[in-house]
Amino acid sequence: MDIRKENQYNQPMGKYKTLSSAAGIGSIITTKWGGFIMPLSIDNWKFIEVVTNKIKEILPQSIDTKKIQEVCGVELIEDPRFVEFLNVKKGFVQLRCFASIPHIQLNSFNQIQRKGNPLYERIKDRFGTELGEDMFYIPAINFPQWFISANSEIRELGEWRKEWQTRRCNDGKMVYFVPPRDSNKKTSRKIKAEIHDDVEYGLLKPVPLILICPNGHISDIPWYKYYCAALKHEKMDDENGFELFGYDCEDCSCGGKHNIKWLNSRNQAESWGTLKCSKCGLSVSLAGIMNIKPYCRGERPWINKDNTYERCQTNFQKTKMQVAMVTSNSIYYASSFSSLFIPKEFIPKKAGQLNDEARTALNKVTDKYNAKVISKPELTKEKFWTKQYGDCDDFIEDAKLDWNLYNLTEFDYEVIKNTFLGLSQEEEDKDPVATYRLTEFEVFVDDKGPNRISDGLEFNEIDIPNSLKPYFKSIKQVNTLSLTTTQLGFGRVNMPTSKLGDNGMIIPPGDEMKPIFDGTPADIYVMPANKTFGEGLFFAFDMDVIEQWTKQFNLEKYYECQLDTNSMGDFLYEEISLYGRAKFYLLHTFSHVLMKELEFSCGYPTASLNERLYYSDKMCGVLIYTADGAEGSMGGLVWQGQPRLISNIIESAMKRAVNCSSDPLCWENEDGLNKASCFGCTMVSETSCEHQNLGLDRRVLVDDDFGFFKKLTDVQ
């Protein structure tokens, strides 16, 4: 690595990880040089800024994504159903499209290879302009900001920068300071440059501990304040909390500030070591530091502005933070949302659905509102509609005059109004996610024909083998599918989860989830997203058979359980109780054992397979799929959907589910949300499961008394 290159600091990361795993905005990523960085919010992404500005230029006109893509050099993702969902259900009232995260290669010097990017070449050839490097990367900052030198001194990054310049290391040029380098650690290597001090310096070591907040905030431990408070024997682990960030420090007895060193313990297992002042010689042990409870100051370093703080309270009290290791899983939980692309022509028509003319009218109304709300941010949709359209007749007349729409009816008016205002028209809207997926389920089970072919989605019906007809209404080979995935926010300490309200409405995560942008959803015109293509197998269960089976064995009573105080488990149990606990256990466990069985036949490991559950009072099905970004998509999964193969695969999966290497303990487990389940039989990779491996029980499949597929285990 040539340290003369300023951008050697680039950290390669797969684009598919950016919005769907532990490598998203506000997370902490381990770099290859041993440090840590934090990706910044989308307000700092150049390609998001460019697309947003272009959209603002052409509003309130209809958005031509192809034109914007050509002009901006950014690949845009078409998924109007997903955009509408975020408009209506998530408050993204000005969202127009998704921008794909650019894929870029780094050379041997860790520099961005933009000239090999097809978008770069296309813009250069068509418009004669070059795209800057900032169009191809996601900006990040150093975090934590405290570093330890070779002589054990601990300081903030800004202080180390000043020392680098003061001591004239590499002639004080900051280009050679990156990544953060230790002015106390000269090496035997030389910099190939015409400077006086041509020595290459070693790297600073980042501090391994930080503070996290259940409301999504994160902070460095103020080590100097901690040292001073510990010297005074302050009770920083008090259950009521401690004002660490505002602590009033005293100067060293030798004059000036303490010069703190981090001295490691000989037995690291006993404690983190000791903080010692090299001037006065006073020291404090780091034993017990994991138990301190400082008040949160609402810090959001990923925003990258002068003032990144906000008020942080929990139940009207100051929120207490907790110490965590930089590499801890509790630091970051991404909250992503994926949409299966459904071509417009595939979506079945139903009562209350907008026709083409009504859809056009809705888009026009939305564009007009978005144009006004820019200058009047306090303008609500309700106030806009009341002022703009007095009644149905006024609206229809305006539509004729303004937009040349002549066939709108009073019924269309009500549907347009309710959709624009986000008013529920059906009881199923109590669960927006289930409602959204119901459209996908209906497309798969629609009886308009056995084969459906379109760009982005292609599937065909198979003849269900006789052995499987008692259980399934439909099995589809999904030859081509595409999913659009974006991140809505993230949490820390505890995974952000929805809650079930007293009225039966699903309440999404609140203040504990931090958005990936600064401001509100109403300010966003474009969101980053990843689009993946793949293949899959779809299974639709016979819901009448399931209902009879559930009543026959009184399974709703059987699947009652007592849960510990676990927010994820509590919500999941409440949610599955809405539509039938036994049905969920059946659907979810079937999905897992089938994924584990397909691993032996389709060529994909289970970590490369994913499930998409269709579960409500109106649907019961599962899509098992794989997409590029994992192991690729080469038809191996679809091939297993042939009638002669799929029956053998399901029968084999059920026979395999009868036994587990952890039996009898696994089979007899009755605790919590899982029953007969472990990693030896039903659990899969966390990335493959939609419900964190909860709600599993292989007895629901193969129990001798009530197993849904028990007859398949007897097949010779």
VOGU-3710 file (C-alpha; in Angstrom, 3 decimals, decimal comma):
1> mdirkenqyn> 0,000/0,000/0,000  1,435/3,389/-1,021  0,603/5,886/1,717  1,183/8,796/-0,649  -2,314/8,108/-1,949  -4,772/10,144/0,074  -7,697/7,909/-0,763  -5,966/4,764/0,404  -8,418/5,066/3,279  -11,175/3,574/1,108
11> qpmgkyktls> -12,845/0,530/2,644  -14,274/-2,005/0,178  -17,728/-3,263/1,093  -20,329/-5,208/-0,879  -23,198/-3,007/-2,039  -25,741/-5,627/-0,944  -24,624/-5,346/2,683  -25,056/-1,611/2,915  -28,799/-1,488/3,565  -29,602/-4,890/4,952
21> saagigsiit> -27,068/-5,965/7,553  -24,657/-4,735/10,194  -22,897/-2,516/7,651  -25,536/0,184/7,258  -25,747/3,874/8,107  -24,801/4,576/11,720  -23,118/1,181/12,147  -19,486/0,571/13,038  -17,469/-1,254/10,379  -14,122/-2,888/11,021
31> tkwggfimpl> -11,608/-1,797/8,407  -8,805/-3,839/6,941  -6,235/-1,604/8,674  -7,742/-2,522/12,073  -9,687/0,675/12,749  -13,403/1,450/12,730  -15,523/3,723/10,560  -19,185/4,801/10,598  -21,110/5,350/7,311  -22,869/8,730/7,194
41> sidnwkfiev> -26,560/9,464/6,579  -27,874/9,706/3,023  -27,908/13,511/3,322  -24,141/13,245/2,822  -24,262/10,925/-0,224  -23,408/12,802/-3,390  -25,385/10,626/-5,804  -28,514/10,950/-3,628  -28,061/14,743/-3,624  -27,689/14,870/-7,420
51> vtnkikeilp> -30,852/12,842/-8,088  -32,830/14,797/-5,473  -31,905/18,141/-7,033  -32,887/16,900/-10,482  -36,286/15,710/-9,222  -36,916/19,076/-7,565  -36,167/20,788/-10,890  -38,904/18,962/-12,798  -41,616/18,909/-10,104  -44,618/18,988/-10,278
61> qsidtkkiqe> -44,241/17,243/-13,619  -44,314/13,468/-13,778  -40,932/11,946/-12,973  -39,158/10,389/-15,947  -36,708/8,071/-14,211  -35,006/7,055/-17,448  -34,252/10,685/-18,272  -32,944/11,392/-14,774  -30,795/8,277/-14,943  -29,218/9,364/-18,202
71> vcgveliedp> -28,505/12,889/-17,019  -27,271/12,069/-13,512  -25,349/8,901/-14,189  -27,132/7,087/-11,371  -28,947/3,800/-11,826  -32,573/4,233/-10,689  -34,841/1,387/-9,621  -38,413/1,165/-10,867  -40,875/-0,179/-8,312  -44,006/2,029/-8,290
81> rfveflnvkk> -45,884/-0,312/-5,938  -43,121/0,066/-3,347  -42,993/3,860/-3,788  -46,757/4,098/-3,273  -46,536/1,985/-0,113  -43,903/4,263/1,404  -45,897/7,332/0,299  -49,100/6,245/1,998  -48,024/4,045/4,912  -44,597/5,402/5,957
91> gfvqlrcfas> -44,959/9,145/5,441  -42,576/9,482/2,476  -45,050/11,782/0,724  -42,468/13,209/-1,701  -40,635/9,996/-2,525  -40,409/9,471/-6,286  -37,935/6,659/-6,888  -35,031/4,591/-5,587  -31,373/5,053/-6,436  -29,192/1,979/-6,699
101> iphiqlnsfn> -26,015/1,981/-4,646  -23,176/2,170/-7,178  -20,879/-0,776/-7,549  -17,224/0,178/-7,672  -13,909/-1,587/-7,752  -10,723/-0,575/-5,943  -7,258/-0,962/-7,460  -4,130/-2,246/-5,743  -3,554/1,208/-4,221  -7,078/1,192/-2,775
111> qiqrkgnply> -8,194/3,885/-5,199  -11,648/4,041/-6,766  -11,708/2,707/-10,335  -14,465/4,939/-11,652  -13,341/4,821/-15,260  -14,258/1,165/-15,535  -17,794/1,790/-14,326  -20,429/1,526/-17,110  -22,318/4,560/-15,746  -19,147/6,628/-15,888
121> erikdrfgte> -18,439/5,618/-19,476  -22,042/6,216/-20,582  -22,169/9,755/-19,198  -18,760/10,604/-20,615  -19,664/9,334/-24,091  -23,128/10,938/-24,204  -22,595/14,266/-22,447  -18,831/14,726/-22,523  -18,687/15,165/-18,746  -16,965/13,060/-16,138
131> lgedmfyipa> -18,510/11,821/-12,908  -16,525/12,670/-9,808  -15,326/10,024/-7,384  -17,845/11,237/-4,801  -20,607/9,810/-7,022  -19,330/6,304/-6,385  -18,654/6,030/-2,680  -20,478/6,286/0,641  -18,804/8,767/3,019  -17,864/7,739/6,540
141> infpqwfisa> -16,129/9,066/9,643  -13,780/7,579/12,195  -15,677/6,174/15,130  -14,748/5,766/17,949  -12,837/9,069/17,958  -10,486/8,146/20,824  -7,181/6,444/19,999  -4,284/4,946/21,941  -0,677/5,584/20,908  2,337/3,293/21,059
151> nseirelgew> 3,309/4,825/24,413  -0,242/4,148/25,739  -1,465/7,767/25,667  -5,201/8,108/25,053  -6,554/11,191/23,245  -9,287/12,285/20,863  -8,619/12,222/17,132  -8,522/16,030/16,920  -5,707/16,157/19,477  -3,707/13,563/17,578
161> rkewqtrrcn> -4,116/15,626/14,394  -2,750/18,715/16,170  0,211/16,764/17,523  0,970/15,456/14,021  1,163/19,004/12,719  2,979/20,371/15,797  5,725/17,732/15,623  5,952/18,193/11,812  5,567/14,474/11,169  5,949/13,972/7,390
171> dgkmvyfvpp> 6,395/17,762/7,269  3,004/18,181/8,970  1,091/17,138/5,834  -2,267/15,676/6,793  -2,422/13,530/3,662  0,088/11,230/5,344  -1,860/11,136/8,616  -4,593/9,001/7,012  -5,534/6,518/8,347  -4,910/7,931/11,843
181> rdsnkktsrk> -1,192/7,551/12,434  0,875/7,582/15,588  3,455/10,358/15,826  5,214/8,287/18,503  5,660/5,213/16,346  8,287/5,521/13,629  8,863/2,489/11,421  11,799/1,369/9,329  9,840/1,996/6,139  10,218/5,140/4,079
191> ikaeihddve> 7,755/7,238/2,124  8,660/7,587/-1,514  8,192/11,301/-1,620  10,276/14,476/-1,734  9,759/15,523/1,882  12,170/16,144/4,733  10,641/13,613/7,143  10,193/10,585/4,895  9,567/8,033/7,674  6,356/6,022/7,569
201> ygllkpvpli> 4,545/6,135/10,921  2,555/3,305/12,482  -1,177/3,406/13,141  -3,022/4,592/16,205  -5,061/1,970/18,031  -8,795/2,753/18,443  -10,358/2,460/21,891  -12,507/-0,724/22,057  -15,351/0,645/24,238  -18,222/3,032/23,461
211> licpnghisd> -21,612/4,084/24,853  -24,939/3,150/23,261  -28,496/4,207/23,957  -31,757/2,219/23,497  -33,107/5,206/21,522  -30,448/4,772/18,852  -27,820/7,280/19,993  -24,124/6,493/20,310  -21,212/8,291/21,962  -17,581/7,954/22,782
221> ipwykyycaa> -16,843/7,483/26,455  -15,478/10,876/27,600  -12,342/9,275/28,952  -10,898/12,347/30,599  -14,146/12,994/32,484  -14,380/9,314/33,363  -10,866/9,380/34,796  -11,587/12,472/36,884  -14,904/11,075/38,160  -13,279/7,753/39,044
231> lkhekmdden> -10,565/9,587/41,004  -13,322/11,153/43,122  -14,936/7,719/43,581  -18,166/8,905/41,955  -20,911/6,276/41,805  -21,164/6,036/38,015  -23,086/2,741/38,141  -26,026/4,220/40,073  -29,358/2,845/38,821  -30,701/6,388/38,639
241> gfelfgydce> -27,971/7,381/36,175  -24,919/9,628/36,280  -24,132/12,974/34,610  -20,818/11,926/33,075  -20,750/14,208/30,017  -21,353/17,302/32,157  -18,912/16,317/34,888  -16,760/19,186/36,163  -13,142/18,018/36,004  -10,275/19,280/38,134
251> dcscggkhni> -6,760/19,936/36,836  -3,824/17,694/37,640  -1,976/18,493/40,891  1,140/18,955/38,758  -0,542/21,713/36,805  -2,687/21,627/33,638  -4,761/18,661/32,462  -4,024/15,082/33,352  -1,979/13,202/30,754  -3,821/9,887/30,693
261> kwlnsrnqae> -2,377/6,568/29,650  -4,254/3,325/29,074  -2,268/0,524/30,709  -3,409/-3,013/29,934  -3,881/-5,498/32,730  -1,541/-8,486/32,837  -4,643/-10,617/33,151  -7,052/-9,123/30,610  -9,798/-11,447/31,766  -9,918/-9,732/35,143
271> swgtlkcskc> -10,360/-6,154/33,908  -9,813/-3,782/31,000  -6,718/-2,397/32,646  -5,905/0,929/34,275  -5,999/4,639/33,438  -2,969/6,433/34,844  -1,784/10,028/34,708  1,880/10,237/33,684  2,226/13,549/35,593  0,778/12,914/39,056
281> glsvslagim> 0,970/9,119/38,944  -2,624/8,653/40,115  -4,461/5,711/38,567  -7,987/4,268/38,398  -8,970/0,736/37,548  -11,263/0,064/34,590  -12,822/-2,846/36,449  -16,567/-2,385/36,498  -16,646/0,073/33,596  -19,202/-2,102/31,808
291> nikpycrger> -21,695/-1,266/34,581  -21,650/2,540/34,379  -24,928/4,297/33,468  -24,272/7,816/32,182  -27,124/9,973/30,946  -27,483/10,094/27,157  -26,825/13,422/25,442  -28,584/12,365/22,233  -25,516/12,225/20,007  -25,908/11,286/16,319
301> pwinkdntye> -22,416/11,306/14,792  -23,659/9,757/11,534  -25,463/13,030/10,694  -22,044/14,766/10,368  -23,176/18,310/11,192  -21,988/20,889/13,688  -24,857/20,075/16,030  -25,589/16,367/16,037  -27,370/16,263/19,388  -31,039/15,930/20,250
311> rcqtnfqktk> -33,019/15,558/23,447  -33,184/11,962/24,632  -35,766/10,780/27,147  -37,438/7,514/28,067  -40,741/7,700/29,953  -40,086/11,432/30,537  -36,791/10,651/32,275  -33,208/11,068/31,072  -32,189/7,964/29,136  -29,325/5,943/30,567
321> mqvamvtsns> -26,607/4,654/28,248  -24,617/1,458/28,572  -21,082/0,467/27,692  -20,528/-1,882/24,778  -17,578/-3,275/22,885  -17,122/-1,792/19,440  -17,654/-5,227/17,888  -20,780/-6,085/19,909  -23,924/-7,142/18,027  -26,041/-4,882/20,257
331> iyyassfssl> -24,485/-1,781/18,699  -26,550/-1,986/15,542  -29,808/-3,528/14,342  -30,799/-2,597/10,800  -34,506/-2,237/10,000  -34,867/-2,945/6,290  -37,896/-3,504/4,078  -38,015/-5,526/0,882  -40,543/-5,476/-1,913  -41,108/-8,221/-4,450
341> fipkefipkk> -41,530/-6,543/-7,814  -44,985/-7,183/-9,265  -45,698/-6,022/-12,825  -48,763/-3,844/-13,070  -50,486/-6,229/-15,460  -50,164/-9,108/-12,955  -52,025/-7,409/-10,100  -55,597/-8,739/-9,889  -58,359/-6,161/-10,004  -60,517/-5,874/-6,917
351> agqlndeart> -63,001/-3,546/-5,311  -61,442/-0,280/-4,243  -58,450/-0,608/-6,534  -57,505/2,416/-8,601  -57,932/2,104/-12,347  -55,433/3,738/-14,705  -57,298/7,049/-14,910  -57,822/7,207/-11,148  -54,144/6,381/-10,625  -53,203/9,265/-12,924
361> alnkvtdkyn> -55,460/11,607/-10,949  -53,895/10,487/-7,661  -50,390/11,138/-9,023  -51,437/14,611/-10,187  -52,926/15,448/-6,782  -49,799/14,162/-5,031  -47,517/16,208/-7,295  -49,589/19,354/-6,690  -49,471/18,814/-2,925  -45,710/18,160/-2,961
371> akviskpelt> -45,121/21,392/-4,894  -47,031/23,401/-2,268  -45,605/21,710/0,817  -42,078/22,815/-0,137  -42,952/26,438/0,649  -45,550/25,539/3,290  -44,166/22,618/5,334  -46,982/22,990/7,869  -49,578/22,184/5,162  -51,200/18,828/5,941
381> kekfwtkqyg> -52,836/16,599/3,366  -56,213/17,099/5,038  -55,968/20,909/4,853  -54,763/20,761/1,250  -57,600/18,505/0,118  -60,294/20,545/1,905  -59,053/23,803/0,426  -58,331/22,482/-3,053  -61,404/20,280/-3,583  -64,730/21,173/-2,004
391> dcddfiedak> -66,613/18,043/-2,930  -66,773/15,208/-5,410  -68,232/17,326/-8,232  -65,493/19,933/-7,868  -62,791/17,295/-8,014  -64,186/15,546/-11,093  -64,665/18,870/-12,883  -61,098/19,937/-12,079  -59,811/16,585/-13,313  -61,548/17,122/-16,665
401> ldwnlynlte> -60,254/20,657/-17,107  -56,751/20,298/-15,678  -55,743/16,752/-16,607  -58,140/15,698/-19,394  -59,598/12,884/-17,297  -63,248/12,383/-18,291  -64,226/8,981/-16,905  -63,807/9,448/-13,155  -66,787/8,399/-11,020  -67,923/9,220/-7,482
411> fdyevikntf> -66,561/5,859/-6,387  -63,168/6,728/-7,938  -63,257/10,014/-6,032  -63,653/8,240/-2,683  -60,874/5,760/-3,434  -58,511/8,552/-4,583  -59,285/10,654/-1,514  -58,820/7,784/0,939  -55,612/6,668/-0,727  -54,186/10,209/-0,770
421> lglsqeeedk> -55,058/10,794/2,896  -53,841/7,347/3,927  -57,245/6,300/5,271  -57,880/2,586/5,764  -60,558/1,107/3,572  -60,275/-2,459/4,728  -59,811/-4,137/8,048  -56,669/-5,780/6,738  -54,953/-2,380/6,749  -54,462/-2,880/10,475
431> dpvatyrlte> -51,388/-4,790/9,348  -49,826/-2,758/6,491  -47,075/-5,308/5,817  -49,539/-8,205/5,558  -51,737/-6,092/3,282  -48,754/-5,303/1,084  -47,763/-8,943/0,782  -51,352/-10,011/0,122  -51,009/-8,519/-3,352  -47,992/-10,733/-4,026
441> fevfvddkgp> -49,806/-13,795/-2,698  -52,854/-13,116/-4,862  -50,666/-12,787/-7,945  -49,102/-16,195/-7,298  -52,408/-17,971/-6,660  -54,349/-16,162/-9,389  -55,947/-18,699/-11,732  -55,660/-16,672/-14,927  -53,226/-19,113/-16,336  -50,496/-21,530/-15,272
451> nrisdglefn> -47,653/-19,413/-16,693  -46,954/-15,693/-16,174  -44,052/-14,016/-17,936  -42,853/-10,412/-17,596  -39,667/-8,455/-17,013  -38,715/-8,934/-13,386  -41,167/-11,761/-12,633  -41,753/-15,088/-14,354  -43,382/-18,144/-12,853  -45,315/-21,259/-13,836
461> eidipnslkp> -47,678/-23,654/-12,106  -46,695/-27,276/-11,636  -48,959/-30,286/-11,434  -49,071/-31,041/-7,732  -48,072/-34,665/-7,061  -50,829/-36,810/-5,555  -48,916/-37,184/-2,278  -48,926/-33,389/-1,780  -52,481/-32,551/-2,922  -53,957/-32,908/0,594
471> yfksikqvnt> -51,745/-30,073/1,804  -51,191/-27,517/-0,981  -53,468/-25,577/-3,291  -50,674/-24,330/-5,506  -46,941/-24,816/-6,103  -45,098/-22,459/-8,439  -41,673/-22,470/-10,018  -40,547/-18,837/-9,915  -38,000/-18,715/-12,719  -37,271/-14,993/-12,328
481> lsltttqlgf> -37,949/-12,608/-9,486  -36,587/-9,272/-8,365  -36,588/-7,648/-4,961  -36,038/-4,034/-4,032  -34,566/-3,584/-0,558  -34,100/-0,352/1,332  -33,340/0,551/4,926  -35,836/2,623/6,893  -33,836/2,964/10,094  -31,838/1,221/12,775
491> grvnmptskl> -31,736/0,666/16,513  -29,266/-0,135/19,245  -29,276/-2,199/22,443  -32,566/-3,865/21,492  -33,868/-4,733/18,055  -36,585/-2,229/16,964  -39,892/-4,072/16,888  -43,480/-3,268/16,128  -46,170/-3,368/18,812  -49,802/-4,411/18,814
501> gdngmiippg> -52,151/-1,607/19,851  -55,314/-2,013/21,880  -57,364/-1,582/18,700  -55,527/-4,418/16,968  -53,420/-2,077/14,810  -49,785/-2,904/14,204  -47,735/0,022/15,524  -44,298/0,304/13,853  -41,141/1,044/15,885  -41,128/4,568/17,276
511> demkpifdgt> -38,440/6,837/18,706  -36,094/3,948/19,421  -35,488/3,586/15,675  -33,302/6,228/14,064  -33,840/7,049/10,362  -31,016/6,864/7,836  -31,474/10,557/7,055  -31,645/13,849/8,902  -35,096/15,424/9,112  -38,410/13,687/8,404
521> padiyvmpan> -39,632/11,185/5,776  -41,612/14,011/4,160  -38,300/15,637/3,142  -37,086/12,656/1,111  -37,386/12,550/-2,694  -35,182/9,547/-3,377  -34,058/6,617/-1,234  -31,063/4,343/-1,745  -31,917/0,749/-2,510  -30,532/-2,518/-3,814
531> ktfgeglffa> -32,245/-4,522/-6,510  -31,512/-8,216/-6,677  -32,622/-10,835/-9,176  -33,121/-14,476/-8,395  -35,329/-17,548/-8,492  -37,549/-19,387/-6,075  -40,293/-21,860/-5,206  -43,723/-20,760/-3,998  -46,082/-22,895/-1,892  -49,687/-21,984/-1,082
541> fdmdvieqwt> -51,257/-24,116/1,660  -54,895/-25,205/1,648  -56,292/-22,923/4,359  -59,511/-24,961/4,748  -57,474/-28,072/5,542  -55,368/-26,120/8,044  -58,435/-24,759/9,822  -59,981/-28,230/10,164  -56,677/-29,641/11,402  -56,287/-26,854/13,967
551> kqfnlekyye> -59,779/-27,394/15,393  -59,452/-31,183/15,410  -56,433/-31,147/17,718  -57,209/-27,898/19,607  -53,803/-26,560/18,569  -54,451/-22,920/19,445  -54,540/-23,989/23,088  -51,464/-26,164/22,606  -49,420/-23,241/21,276  -50,179/-20,900/24,139
561> cqldtnsmgd> -46,981/-19,988/25,947  -45,526/-17,785/28,645  -42,774/-15,448/27,467  -39,947/-13,706/29,197  -39,647/-9,950/28,853  -38,471/-10,044/25,264  -39,934/-7,347/23,035  -39,359/-9,270/19,815  -40,879/-12,444/21,189  -43,791/-10,605/22,795
571> flyeeislyg> -44,731/-8,853/19,564  -44,333/-11,947/17,423  -46,556/-13,941/19,767  -49,219/-11,216/19,675  -48,993/-10,986/15,894  -49,281/-14,717/15,234  -52,179/-14,915/17,659  -54,126/-12,535/15,397  -54,237/-15,044/12,553  -53,730/-18,414/14,246
581> rakfyllhtf> -50,729/-19,630/16,177  -50,779/-23,180/14,811  -50,890/-21,901/11,235  -47,818/-19,771/11,816  -45,836/-22,574/13,470  -46,735/-24,835/10,567  -45,814/-22,311/7,870  -42,597/-21,130/9,491  -41,272/-24,561/10,456  -42,092/-25,977/7,021
591> shvlmkelef> -40,119/-23,149/5,451  -37,063/-23,883/7,578  -36,944/-27,664/7,179  -37,446/-27,274/3,435  -34,566/-24,808/3,175  -32,336/-27,217/5,078  -33,398/-30,065/2,798  -32,918/-28,062/-0,396  -29,320/-27,499/0,615  -28,638/-31,139/-0,266
601> scgyptasln> -30,199/-30,959/-3,734  -30,202/-27,463/-5,224  -26,551/-26,518/-4,764  -27,151/-23,494/-2,524  -26,198/-23,448/1,158  -29,004/-22,455/3,522  -27,265/-19,118/4,156  -27,941/-18,246/0,495  -31,638/-19,121/0,718  -34,295/-16,778/2,068
611> erlyysdkmc> -37,915/-17,090/3,113  -40,806/-14,738/2,478  -43,847/-15,673/4,552  -47,411/-14,931/3,485  -49,360/-15,127/6,701  -52,685/-13,550/7,654  -56,327/-14,514/7,860  -56,431/-14,354/4,046  -53,244/-16,142/3,068  -50,919/-18,926/4,076
621> gvliytadga> -47,905/-19,497/1,887  -44,149/-19,230/1,637  -41,680/-18,187/-1,046  -38,229/-19,744/-0,728  -35,810/-17,897/-2,944  -32,242/-16,977/-3,618  -30,944/-13,800/-5,190  -27,676/-12,505/-6,545  -25,501/-10,920/-3,980  -25,404/-14,291/-2,232
631> egsmgglvwq> -24,370/-17,263/-4,345  -26,035/-16,152/-7,541  -29,005/-17,556/-9,417  -28,428/-20,335/-11,912  -31,683/-22,280/-11,926  -30,712/-24,885/-9,373  -33,555/-23,968/-7,038  -36,280/-23,788/-9,702  -35,227/-27,190/-11,053  -36,181/-28,796/-7,731
641> gqprlisnii> -39,781/-27,685/-8,283  -40,423/-30,394/-10,851  -43,287/-32,678/-9,685  -41,119/-35,785/-9,573  -38,517/-34,011/-7,437  -40,476/-31,748/-5,116  -42,529/-34,593/-3,630  -39,348/-36,529/-2,794  -37,733/-33,402/-1,314  -40,688/-32,620/0,970
651> esamkravnc> -41,059/-36,259/2,034  -37,336/-36,425/2,790  -37,518/-33,166/4,765  -40,361/-34,528/6,908  -38,570/-37,801/7,599  -35,443/-35,872/8,543  -37,511/-33,695/10,910  -38,520/-36,745/12,961  -35,096/-37,008/14,540  -32,579/-34,519/15,844
661> ssdplcwene> -29,090/-35,033/17,231  -30,201/-33,150/20,369  -33,169/-35,417/21,092  -34,795/-36,057/23,482  -34,028/-32,578/24,875  -34,971/-30,836/21,623  -38,215/-32,776/21,097  -39,381/-32,241/24,659  -38,584/-28,521/24,867  -41,576/-26,460/26,070
671> dglnkascfg> -39,958/-23,131/26,917  -40,623/-19,813/25,216  -41,743/-19,194/21,655  -39,838/-22,177/20,279  -40,712/-25,756/21,090  -39,033/-28,709/19,377  -36,395/-26,646/17,619  -32,625/-26,146/17,562  -29,833/-25,505/15,072  -29,489/-29,231/14,554
681> ctmvsetsce> -32,960/-29,591/13,030  -34,937/-26,427/12,185  -32,967/-23,243/12,816  -31,154/-21,593/9,931  -28,900/-18,603/9,399  -30,323/-15,377/10,864  -30,020/-13,755/7,440  -32,302/-16,398/5,939  -35,106/-16,099/8,509  -37,638/-13,267/8,763
691> hqnlgldrrv> -38,368/-13,860/12,446  -34,989/-14,394/14,145  -35,518/-18,167/14,346  -38,576/-17,759/16,577  -41,893/-19,580/16,281  -40,529/-23,013/15,326  -41,655/-26,517/16,289  -40,986/-29,624/14,211  -43,696/-31,495/16,121  -46,250/-29,417/14,230
701> lvdddfgffk> -45,012/-31,200/11,115  -44,388/-34,792/12,163  -45,837/-35,510/15,608  -47,492/-38,947/15,697  -50,728/-37,450/17,040  -51,192/-34,036/15,392  -48,365/-33,588/12,864  -49,687/-31,944/9,694  -47,389/-33,992/7,434  -47,227/-37,131/9,598
711> kltdvq> -48,536/-39,347/6,774  -45,532/-38,418/4,632  -43,159/-39,904/7,187  -44,741/-43,322/6,607  -44,122/-43,306/2,861  -41,705/-46,091/1,894
//
